[in-house]
Amino acid sequence: DEPSLALQYYAIGNILIAGGDEDGAVYNYEESIRLRKLRPSDDPMVQADLLSAEGLLHNLKKEPDKALKCLQQVLAICADLGVENDIRVAQIRAEVGELHFVQEAYEEAASCFDEVFAVRRERLGDCIE
């Protein structure tokens, strides 16, 4: 079925990106997203997950503006749901910060990284592990 096949494509994309095969990863991520869009969901977290995958894809395709737009939508959904201090959301904020940095929007990047460190301190304290 489409959902499990979409997950398999995504997993293959992750393996390929880890091995340095960006073109292969892009193909697999595109297939995963295409299949997931065949059965849209009303669940905001499912929508956020799809937007996050699209953001990753745009980033790989060197489309930082599109990637940033997707990831900012993910953060808005998480804020609406009241989960903005979740560790996974902090990872999205870090990715947004990296995109801002690449675009030389250094103040925005620093703000994102400050938010990430605040969540880290809240969850882990001041340990460096």
N, C-alpha and C positions, 0 to 999 in steps of 0.2 A: 504494500500500500504506500501511498505518497508520503505520509509522515515519517515512516521508518526509513524509506529510501532517501528522503531528504536529509535525515540524520546521518545516514551512511555517506552521502556525498560530502556533507559538512566535515565529518571525521576524516575522510580521505583528503579533503582540502587542508585540514590541520596537519596531517602527516606530511603532505607535500610541501607545505610552507616551512615546516620544521627542517625538511631536507633541502630547502633552497629552491624548490621548483615553483616559482611564483606563477608561471603560466598555467601549469597543471592545477595549482590551487585555485586560481581565478575561475577556471572552467568548472571545477567541482563546487565552488561556492555559488557560482551562477546557477548551476543545476539545482542545488539545494534550495536557493531562494525561489527559483521558478516553481519548483514542486510545492513549496510551502504556500505560495500565493494561490495555488489551485484550490486550497481550502482555507479561506480567510477565517480568522478567529475574532470574537468580540472581547476576548480576555486581554486586558491591557498588558500583562506581563508577556504574553505570547507575541503581541504586537511589538513590544520593546525588544524582545529577543530577535525578532526579524529585522527591525531597524538597526540593531547592533551588528547583525551579520552583514547587512547592506553597507553599513559604515566601514566595516573591515574590508569588504570587497572594493569600495571606492578608494580606500586608502591604498590597497594593493595596486589599483589601476592608476595611481598617482593623480587622483581627483580629490584633493584635500577639502575643497569647498563643499562638495557633495557629502564626503565622509563626515565633516563637521556638522552639517545640517542633520544628518541621520542621528548622530550621537547626541546632539542637543535635544532632539525629540525624545530620545530615550531618557535623558535626565529629566525632562519635563514630565514624562509619564511617571517616573519614579517619585518625583516631588508630589505629584497629584495623589499618588498612592501612600505617601508618607514613609517611603523607604529610602530617603535620600542619604542616610548615614550607613547604609549597608556596604559591606566590603566589596561586593560585586559592582555597586554603583561607584565606589571610589576608583575602581579600575577603569570604568568608563570615563570618569573625570580625568584620570591620568592620560588616557588616550586623547581626550579633548585638549588637554594641556600640551601634549606633544604636537598635535595639529596646529594649535596656535603658535607654538614655538617655530615650527617649520615655516609658517606664514609670517614670521618675525613680529607677531603680536605678543611681545614679551610680557606686558603687564597682565594680559588675559591668561597667558600660560602660567605665570607666577601665582595668580589667583587660584587657578585650578589645582596647582600643586599644593598650595597652602590648605585647600579644602581636603585634599587627599591625606596630607599629613595630620590634619585635625582628626579625621576618622581613624587613622592608624593609632594616634595617641589615645583616642577614646576607647578603642578596642584592645590595644596591647600595652598601654601605658608608655613609659619612656624607655622601655627596653630596646635594645638594638638588634635583637635576634631576628 
